[in-house]
């Protein structure tokens, strides 16, 4: 049985992370992203200023998921946005929860008090996941997919204090 390793993501991880994310985008229904990203675009996002990301990989090097936090939109200074992506077919195995342990530590080290999650309201798995790790609230917000299609989003917050 392989071990799951959680560690900070690096530029070297962006290729595998891009492949994993683009597979999720192609499947649809769980992300507002509709157009595949290039490795450069993903790297610019996850490694941008004020951002931290962690990856989950098996001890054989297979990427199982990643989680990102960083500034987004018009969030208050003490708040970061979160995004979690787990390999298709591998959800419900605790990968996201293990990533979140590292993410909470990183957010606190950044001096943040809140983590915001904006989840597509029709993404039942995502809503359940964020609720299960302690995110609260169910504020509805009109949003758009990257192709402009309107989508309702549910906003939840995690209190780091």
C-alpha positions in Angstrom: 0.0 0.0 0.0 1.4 3.4 -0.9 1.8 6.3 1.5 0.3 9.7 0.8 2.8 12.6 1.1 1.7 16.2 1.5 4.3 18.8 0.7 4.5 22.4 -0.7 4.0 22.6 -4.4 6.9 23.9 -6.6 7.3 25.0 -10.2 8.4 21.4 -11.0 5.0 20.2 -9.9 3.0 22.4 -12.3 3.1 20.0 -15.3 1.5 17.1 -13.4 -0.9 19.5 -11.6 -1.9 21.0 -14.9 -2.6 17.5 -16.3 -4.7 16.6 -13.3 -6.7 19.9 -13.4 -7.3 19.7 -17.1 -8.7 16.2 -16.7 -11.2 17.6 -14.1 -12.0 20.5 -16.4 -12.7 18.1 -19.3 -15.1 16.0 -17.1 -16.9 19.2 -16.1 -19.5 19.7 -13.3 -17.2 20.4 -10.4 -15.3 23.5 -11.4 -16.1 26.9 -13.0 -13.1 26.5 -15.2 -14.1 25.4 -18.7 -11.0 25.9 -20.8 -7.8 23.8 -20.2 -4.9 25.7 -18.7 -1.4 25.7 -19.9 1.4 24.8 -17.4 2.5 28.5 -17.5 -1.1 29.7 -16.7 -1.4 27.2 -13.8 2.1 28.2 -12.5 1.3 31.9 -12.6 -1.9 31.2 -10.6 -0.7 28.8 -7.9 2.7 30.4 -7.5 1.6 34.0 -7.6 2.4 36.6 -5.0 0.6 35.9 -1.7 -0.2 32.3 -2.8 0.6 29.0 -1.2 -0.1 25.5 -2.6 0.4 22.0 -1.5 0.3 18.7 -3.4 -0.6 15.2 -2.3 1.3 12.5 -4.0 1.8 8.8 -3.5 5.3 7.6 -2.5 5.7 6.5 -6.1 5.3 10.1 -7.3 1.7 9.9 -8.6 0.0 13.3 -8.0 -3.3 12.7 -6.3 -4.4 16.3 -5.7 -3.5 19.8 -4.9 -4.8 22.7 -2.9 -4.2 26.4 -3.3 -4.8 29.5 -1.2 -4.3 33.1 -2.2 -5.8 36.5 -2.7 -8.8 36.5 -5.0 -11.2 39.3 -6.1 -11.9 41.8 -3.5 -11.4 39.7 -0.4 -10.4 41.5 2.9 -6.7 41.5 3.7 -7.1 38.8 6.4 -8.9 36.4 4.0 -7.6 34.0 1.3 -9.5 32.0 -1.3 -9.1 28.2 -1.5 -9.3 25.8 -4.4 -9.0 22.0 -4.1 -8.5 19.5 -6.9 -8.4 15.7 -6.4 -7.6 13.2 -9.1 -10.8 12.1 -10.9 -12.1 8.9 -9.3 -10.1 9.4 -6.1 -12.4 11.7 -4.1 -13.8 10.7 -0.7 -10.5 9.1 0.4 -9.3 11.9 2.7 -6.9 13.5 0.2 -8.5 17.0 0.4 -8.7 16.8 4.2 -5.0 15.9 4.5 -4.1 18.8 2.2 -6.2 21.1 4.3 -4.2 20.4 7.4 -1.1 21.8 5.6 -3.2 24.7 4.2 -4.5 25.8 7.6 -1.0 25.9 8.9 0.2 28.0 5.9 -2.7 30.4 6.1 -2.1 31.0 9.8 1.6 31.6 9.1 0.5 34.2 6.5 -1.4 36.0 9.3 -4.8 35.2 7.8 -8.0 34.8 9.9 -10.4 33.4 7.2 -10.4 31.1 4.3 -13.2 31.5 1.7 -14.4 28.8 -0.5 -16.6 29.6 -3.6 -18.2 26.4 -4.7 -20.5 25.8 -7.6 -23.9 25.3 -6.0 -24.5 22.2 -8.2 -21.2 20.7 -7.0 -22.6 18.5 -4.3 -19.3 16.7 -3.6 -17.5 20.0 -3.2 -20.2 21.4 -0.9 -20.0 18.2 1.3 -16.2 18.3 1.4 -15.9 21.9 2.5 -18.7 21.4 5.1 -16.9 18.2 6.4 -13.6 20.1 7.1 -15.3 22.9 9.0 -16.4 25.5 6.5 -19.6 27.3 7.5 -22.2 29.4 5.7 -24.2 29.0 2.6 -24.3 32.5 1.1 -25.4 32.3 -2.6 -23.7 34.4 -5.2 -24.2 34.8 -8.9 -21.1 33.8 -10.7 -19.8 32.8 -14.1 -17.9 30.0 -15.6 -14.7 30.9 -17.4 -16.7 30.7 -20.7 -19.2 33.2 -19.4 -22.0 30.7 -18.6 -23.9 31.9 -15.5 -23.6 29.7 -12.5 -24.8 30.0 -8.9 -22.0 29.7 -6.3 -22.2 28.9 -2.6 -19.7 30.8 -0.4 -18.4 29.2 2.8 -15.8 30.4 5.3 -13.4 28.7 7.6 -12.4 30.6 10.8 -8.7 30.3 11.5 -8.8 32.2 14.8 
